[in-house]
Amino acid sequence: MLGYMTAKEAKNNGFTNHGSYFGIPCWIATEKGFVVATKWAPMELLMSICHVVESLIASTFYPNDEPCFRFMLGDEIK
């Protein structure tokens, strides 16, 4: 599929785990900070929109909480 990063490519790029962000499948690297990339390139736009919506909701309803993103860490890439 055009723009899809395979597990082998993800591992070669330093990603260590499968994950998701509000149902958007992504690759996650936890060892050197926290790096995330969607598994399919066109989903980056959707992820960016979700970041904006999440930050707006958090700042409106939870103004005293520290900013964070809600990622689900999945299995390790084999």
N, CA, C and O atoms as CSV, one atom per row, in Angstrom:
chain,resi,resn,atom,element,x,y,z
A,1,MET,N,N,0.855,-1.171,0.000
A,1,MET,CA,C,0.000,0.000,0.000
A,1,MET,C,C,0.905,1.239,0.000
A,1,MET,O,O,1.877,1.312,0.752
A,2,LEU,N,N,0.582,2.166,-0.819
A,2,LEU,CA,C,1.375,3.382,-0.964
A,2,LEU,C,C,1.435,4.167,0.345
A,2,LEU,O,O,0.399,4.501,0.920
A,3,GLY,N,N,2.644,4.460,0.813
A,3,GLY,CA,C,2.813,5.246,2.018
A,3,GLY,C,C,2.749,4.454,3.308
A,3,GLY,O,O,2.761,5.048,4.386
A,4,TYR,N,N,2.682,3.118,3.236
A,4,TYR,CA,C,2.605,2.284,4.431
A,4,TYR,C,C,4.006,1.908,4.893
A,4,TYR,O,O,4.829,1.479,4.086
A,5,MET,N,N,4.283,2.063,6.181
A,5,MET,CA,C,5.570,1.674,6.748
A,5,MET,C,C,5.420,0.275,7.353
A,5,MET,O,O,4.640,0.076,8.285
A,6,THR,N,N,6.163,-0.680,6.824
A,6,THR,CA,C,6.094,-2.048,7.324
A,6,THR,C,C,6.797,-2.152,8.677
A,6,THR,O,O,7.506,-1.237,9.096
A,7,ALA,N,N,6.588,-3.279,9.347
A,7,ALA,CA,C,7.226,-3.508,10.642
A,7,ALA,C,C,8.747,-3.529,10.506
A,7,ALA,O,O,9.455,-3.027,11.379
A,8,LYS,N,N,9.245,-4.101,9.430
A,8,LYS,CA,C,10.688,-4.158,9.205
A,8,LYS,C,C,11.257,-2.743,9.030
A,8,LYS,O,O,12.290,-2.410,9.610
A,9,GLU,N,N,10.577,-1.916,8.226
A,9,GLU,CA,C,11.012,-0.526,8.034
A,9,GLU,C,C,10.955,0.257,9.345
A,9,GLU,O,O,11.854,1.040,9.652
A,10,ALA,N,N,9.885,0.034,10.113
A,10,ALA,CA,C,9.730,0.740,11.387
A,10,ALA,C,C,10.863,0.366,12.338
A,10,ALA,O,O,11.440,1.235,12.992
A,11,LYS,N,N,11.177,-0.905,12.415
A,11,LYS,CA,C,12.259,-1.355,13.295
A,11,LYS,C,C,13.598,-0.771,12.853
A,11,LYS,O,O,14.413,-0.380,13.689
A,12,ASN,N,N,13.829,-0.713,11.534
A,12,ASN,CA,C,15.064,-0.122,11.005
A,12,ASN,C,C,15.154,1.379,11.302
A,12,ASN,O,O,16.250,1.928,11.409
A,13,ASN,N,N,14.000,2.039,11.434
A,13,ASN,CA,C,13.965,3.473,11.740
A,13,ASN,C,C,13.977,3.756,13.242
A,13,ASN,O,O,13.876,4.911,13.653
A,14,GLY,N,N,14.099,2.714,14.060
A,14,GLY,CA,C,14.221,2.906,15.498
A,14,GLY,C,C,12.943,2.772,16.304
A,14,GLY,O,O,12.965,2.977,17.518
A,15,PHE,N,N,11.837,2.436,15.671
A,15,PHE,CA,C,10.584,2.250,16.401
A,15,PHE,C,C,10.606,0.896,17.098
A,15,PHE,O,O,11.151,-0.073,16.570
A,16,THR,N,N,10.012,0.834,18.289
A,16,THR,CA,C,10.085,-0.380,19.101
A,16,THR,C,C,8.740,-1.054,19.337
A,16,THR,O,O,8.699,-2.253,19.612
A,17,ASN,N,N,7.634,-0.311,19.234
A,17,ASN,CA,C,6.332,-0.859,19.582
A,17,ASN,C,C,5.243,-0.462,18.596
A,17,ASN,O,O,5.332,0.555,17.907
A,18,HIS,N,N,4.204,-1.306,18.552
A,18,HIS,CA,C,2.955,-0.949,17.897
A,18,HIS,C,C,2.220,-0.030,18.872
A,18,HIS,O,O,2.482,-0.070,20.074
A,19,GLY,N,N,1.322,0.778,18.377
A,19,GLY,CA,C,0.533,1.620,19.257
A,19,GLY,C,C,-0.644,2.214,18.514
A,19,GLY,O,O,-0.858,1.941,17.333
A,20,SER,N,N,-1.407,3.032,19.227
A,20,SER,CA,C,-2.521,3.724,18.582
A,20,SER,C,C,-2.788,5.034,19.312
A,20,SER,O,O,-2.435,5.212,20.478
A,21,TYR,N,N,-3.411,5.921,18.595
A,21,TYR,CA,C,-3.800,7.222,19.124
A,21,TYR,C,C,-5.232,7.462,18.686
A,21,TYR,O,O,-5.480,7.780,17.523
A,22,PHE,N,N,-6.173,7.315,19.602
A,22,PHE,CA,C,-7.602,7.397,19.291
A,22,PHE,C,C,-7.961,6.519,18.092
A,22,PHE,O,O,-8.720,6.933,17.215
A,23,GLY,N,N,-7.412,5.309,18.062
A,23,GLY,CA,C,-7.714,4.344,17.012
A,23,GLY,C,C,-6.857,4.447,15.768
A,23,GLY,O,O,-6.989,3.620,14.866
A,24,ILE,N,N,-5.986,5.434,15.692
A,24,ILE,CA,C,-5.102,5.596,14.544
A,24,ILE,C,C,-3.863,4.725,14.781
A,24,ILE,O,O,-3.116,4.977,15.726
A,25,PRO,N,N,-3.631,3.712,13.950
A,25,PRO,CA,C,-2.480,2.832,14.173
A,25,PRO,C,C,-1.163,3.563,13.936
A,25,PRO,O,O,-1.007,4.291,12.956
A,26,CYS,N,N,-0.221,3.355,14.853
A,26,CYS,CA,C,1.059,4.047,14.734
A,26,CYS,C,C,2.200,3.191,15.271
A,26,CYS,O,O,1.995,2.188,15.954
A,27,TRP,N,N,3.409,3.629,14.935
A,27,TRP,CA,C,4.643,3.045,15.453
A,27,TRP,C,C,5.145,3.975,16.536
A,27,TRP,O,O,5.054,5.195,16.402
A,28,ILE,N,N,5.680,3.401,17.623
A,28,ILE,CA,C,6.153,4.211,18.738
A,28,ILE,C,C,7.573,3.795,19.107
A,28,ILE,O,O,7.885,2.606,19.175
A,29,ALA,N,N,8.428,4.784,19.342
A,29,ALA,CA,C,9.783,4.552,19.843
A,29,ALA,C,C,9.854,5.153,21.240
A,29,ALA,O,O,9.652,6.354,21.417
A,30,THR,N,N,10.142,4.319,22.225
A,30,THR,CA,C,10.137,4.779,23.615
A,30,THR,C,C,11.532,4.950,24.197
A,30,THR,O,O,11.676,5.548,25.263
A,31,GLU,N,N,12.547,4.451,23.538
A,31,GLU,CA,C,13.885,4.430,24.132
A,31,GLU,C,C,14.555,5.799,24.160
A,31,GLU,O,O,15.162,6.146,25.173
A,32,LYS,N,N,14.474,6.569,23.119
A,32,LYS,CA,C,15.098,7.893,23.057
A,32,LYS,C,C,14.000,8.950,23.039
A,32,LYS,O,O,13.660,9.493,21.988
A,33,GLY,N,N,13.458,9.230,24.208
A,33,GLY,CA,C,12.333,10.152,24.266
A,33,GLY,C,C,11.061,9.418,23.888
A,33,GLY,O,O,10.863,8.273,24.293
A,34,PHE,N,N,10.211,10.050,23.131
A,34,PHE,CA,C,8.953,9.432,22.705
A,34,PHE,C,C,8.681,9.886,21.285
A,34,PHE,O,O,8.286,11.030,21.061
A,35,VAL,N,N,8.886,9.001,20.330
A,35,VAL,CA,C,8.718,9.330,18.919
A,35,VAL,C,C,7.559,8.501,18.374
A,35,VAL,O,O,7.452,7.308,18.660
A,36,VAL,N,N,6.693,9.138,17.586
A,36,VAL,CA,C,5.518,8.469,17.039
A,36,VAL,C,C,5.398,8.773,15.553
A,36,VAL,O,O,5.656,9.894,15.115
A,37,ALA,N,N,5.002,7.759,14.780
A,37,ALA,CA,C,4.683,7.942,13.361
A,37,ALA,C,C,3.516,7.027,13.020
A,37,ALA,O,O,3.443,5.897,13.502
A,38,THR,N,N,2.619,7.512,12.202
A,38,THR,CA,C,1.503,6.659,11.796
A,38,THR,C,C,2.012,5.567,10.871
A,38,THR,O,O,3.022,5.730,10.185
A,39,LYS,N,N,1.300,4.460,10.864
A,39,LYS,CA,C,1.712,3.337,10.017
A,39,LYS,C,C,1.461,3.640,8.541
A,39,LYS,O,O,2.157,3.120,7.669
A,40,TRP,N,N,0.476,4.470,8.269
A,40,TRP,CA,C,0.140,4.839,6.895
A,40,TRP,C,C,0.213,6.355,6.795
A,40,TRP,O,O,-0.496,7.057,7.517
A,41,ALA,N,N,1.056,6.867,5.912
A,41,ALA,CA,C,1.381,8.295,5.822
A,41,ALA,C,C,0.164,9.241,5.766
A,41,ALA,O,O,0.188,10.271,6.439
A,42,PRO,N,N,-0.896,8.940,4.995
A,42,PRO,CA,C,-2.032,9.869,4.956
A,42,PRO,C,C,-2.728,10.065,6.313
A,42,PRO,O,O,-3.451,11.044,6.496
A,43,MET,N,N,-2.517,9.150,7.254
A,43,MET,CA,C,-3.136,9.280,8.577
A,43,MET,C,C,-2.468,10.361,9.423
A,43,MET,O,O,-3.004,10.736,10.466
A,44,GLU,N,N,-1.303,10.874,8.995
A,44,GLU,CA,C,-0.630,11.952,9.722
A,44,GLU,C,C,-1.528,13.187,9.831
A,44,GLU,O,O,-1.546,13.858,10.863
A,45,LEU,N,N,-2.266,13.481,8.771
A,45,LEU,CA,C,-3.183,14.626,8.803
A,45,LEU,C,C,-4.269,14.408,9.846
A,45,LEU,O,O,-4.579,15.318,10.615
A,46,LEU,N,N,-4.847,13.221,9.882
A,46,LEU,CA,C,-5.873,12.916,10.872
A,46,LEU,C,C,-5.305,12.992,12.286
A,46,LEU,O,O,-5.969,13.483,13.199
A,47,MET,N,N,-4.074,12.506,12.466
A,47,MET,CA,C,-3.441,12.576,13.784
A,47,MET,C,C,-3.226,14.027,14.205
A,47,MET,O,O,-3.429,14.366,15.371
A,48,SER,N,N,-2.823,14.877,13.284
A,48,SER,CA,C,-2.634,16.297,13.594
A,48,SER,C,C,-3.946,16.954,14.006
A,48,SER,O,O,-3.974,17.760,14.936
A,49,ILE,N,N,-5.019,16.617,13.324
A,49,ILE,CA,C,-6.338,17.156,13.679
A,49,ILE,C,C,-6.742,16.688,15.074
A,49,ILE,O,O,-7.279,17.468,15.861
A,50,CYS,N,N,-6.486,15.418,15.380
A,50,CYS,CA,C,-6.808,14.890,16.709
A,50,CYS,C,C,-5.989,15.588,17.795
A,50,CYS,O,O,-6.500,15.837,18.886
A,51,HIS,N,N,-4.725,15.906,17.508
A,51,HIS,CA,C,-3.896,16.643,18.474
A,51,HIS,C,C,-4.528,17.995,18.798
A,51,HIS,O,O,-4.599,18.389,19.963
A,52,VAL,N,N,-4.981,18.695,17.777
A,52,VAL,CA,C,-5.578,20.020,17.974
A,52,VAL,C,C,-6.876,19.906,18.770
A,52,VAL,O,O,-7.094,20.663,19.716
A,53,VAL,N,N,-7.735,18.963,18.389
A,53,VAL,CA,C,-9.008,18.787,19.091
A,53,VAL,C,C,-8.760,18.404,20.547
A,53,VAL,O,O,-9.402,18.934,21.454
A,54,GLU,N,N,-7.823,17.477,20.763
A,54,GLU,CA,C,-7.525,17.052,22.129
A,54,GLU,C,C,-7.004,18.208,22.979
A,54,GLU,O,O,-7.407,18.351,24.133
A,55,SER,N,N,-6.122,19.027,22.431
A,55,SER,CA,C,-5.585,20.153,23.203
A,55,SER,C,C,-6.656,21.207,23.483
A,55,SER,O,O,-6.655,21.816,24.553
A,56,LEU,N,N,-7.567,21.429,22.536
A,56,LEU,CA,C,-8.662,22.373,22.776
A,56,LEU,C,C,-9.596,21.887,23.880
A,56,LEU,O,O,-9.994,22.659,24.752
A,57,ILE,N,N,-9.940,20.606,23.836
A,57,ILE,CA,C,-10.825,20.046,24.864
A,57,ILE,C,C,-10.140,20.078,26.223
A,57,ILE,O,O,-10.749,20.458,27.223
A,58,ALA,N,N,-8.862,19.675,26.259
A,58,ALA,CA,C,-8.134,19.655,27.529
A,58,ALA,C,C,-8.005,21.057,28.125
A,58,ALA,O,O,-8.188,21.239,29.328
A,59,SER,N,N,-7.690,22.045,27.291
A,59,SER,CA,C,-7.524,23.404,27.825
A,59,SER,C,C,-8.853,24.025,28.240
A,59,SER,O,O,-8.882,24.903,29.102
A,60,THR,N,N,-9.945,23.581,27.640
A,60,THR,CA,C,-11.262,24.111,27.988
A,60,THR,C,C,-11.808,23.480,29.266
A,60,THR,O,O,-12.257,24.181,30.172
A,61,PHE,N,N,-11.764,22.140,29.328
A,61,PHE,CA,C,-12.385,21.438,30.448
A,61,PHE,C,C,-11.422,21.094,31.588
A,61,PHE,O,O,-11.854,20.885,32.721
A,62,TYR,N,N,-10.134,21.035,31.295
A,62,TYR,CA,C,-9.136,20.681,32.309
A,62,TYR,C,C,-7.962,21.663,32.255
A,62,TYR,O,O,-6.837,21.249,31.976
A,63,PRO,N,N,-8.195,22.938,32.513
A,63,PRO,CA,C,-7.146,23.947,32.338
A,63,PRO,C,C,-5.953,23.799,33.292
A,63,PRO,O,O,-4.867,24.292,32.987
A,64,ASN,N,N,-6.131,23.139,34.425
A,64,ASN,CA,C,-5.053,23.018,35.396
A,64,ASN,C,C,-4.195,21.762,35.203
A,64,ASN,O,O,-3.157,21.619,35.848
A,65,ASP,N,N,-4.618,20.866,34.331
A,65,ASP,CA,C,-3.842,19.654,34.074
A,65,ASP,C,C,-2.669,19.950,33.152
A,65,ASP,O,O,-2.733,20.847,32.312
A,66,GLU,N,N,-1.602,19.186,33.322
A,66,GLU,CA,C,-0.459,19.337,32.429
A,66,GLU,C,C,-0.808,18.769,31.064
A,66,GLU,O,O,-1.566,17.803,30.981
A,67,PRO,N,N,-0.270,19.350,29.979
A,67,PRO,CA,C,-0.567,18.843,28.642
A,67,PRO,C,C,0.007,17.438,28.444
A,67,PRO,O,O,1.113,17.138,28.895
A,68,CYS,N,N,-0.753,16.592,27.770
A,68,CYS,CA,C,-0.286,15.246,27.451
A,68,CYS,C,C,-1.090,14.718,26.267
A,68,CYS,O,O,-2.127,15.274,25.906
A,69,PHE,N,N,-0.599,13.644,25.676
A,69,PHE,CA,C,-1.302,12.984,24.583
A,69,PHE,C,C,-1.682,11.581,25.021
A,69,PHE,O,O,-0.970,10.973,25.820
A,70,ARG,N,N,-2.767,11.065,24.524
A,70,ARG,CA,C,-3.302,9.765,24.946
A,70,ARG,C,C,-2.931,8.668,23.946
A,70,ARG,O,O,-3.725,8.319,23.072
A,71,PHE,N,N,-1.744,8.141,24.079
A,71,PHE,CA,C,-1.288,7.050,23.210
A,71,PHE,C,C,-1.466,5.722,23.922
A,71,PHE,O,O,-1.274,5.633,25.134
A,72,MET,N,N,-1.830,4.695,23.179
A,72,MET,CA,C,-1.895,3.332,23.705
A,72,MET,C,C,-0.654,2.602,23.213
A,72,MET,O,O,-0.438,2.483,22.007
A,73,LEU,N,N,0.155,2.118,24.135
A,73,LEU,CA,C,1.367,1.388,23.785
A,73,LEU,C,C,1.011,-0.072,23.608
A,73,LEU,O,O,0.455,-0.700,24.509
A,74,GLY,N,N,1.336,-0.615,22.434
A,74,GLY,CA,C,1.013,-1.999,22.124
A,74,GLY,C,C,2.193,-2.925,22.245
A,74,GLY,O,O,3.154,-2.641,22.960
A,75,ASP,N,N,2.115,-4.040,21.538
A,75,ASP,CA,C,3.162,-5.052,21.573
A,75,ASP,C,C,4.442,-4.562,20.948
A,75,ASP,O,O,4.454,-3.629,20.146
A,76,GLU,N,N,5.517,-5.214,21.333
A,76,GLU,CA,C,6.812,-4.917,20.754
A,76,GLU,C,C,6.847,-5.403,19.297
A,76,GLU,O,O,6.230,-6.415,18.965
A,77,ILE,N,N,7.556,-4.695,18.448
A,77,ILE,CA,C,7.701,-5.090,17.046
A,77,ILE,C,C,8.605,-6.311,16.992
A,77,ILE,O,O,9.692,-6.311,17.570
A,78,LYS,N,N,8.161,-7.343,16.304
A,78,LYS,CA,C,8.965,-8.569,16.203
A,78,LYS,C,C,9.658,-8.683,14.885
A,78,LYS,O,O,10.371,-9.656,14.645
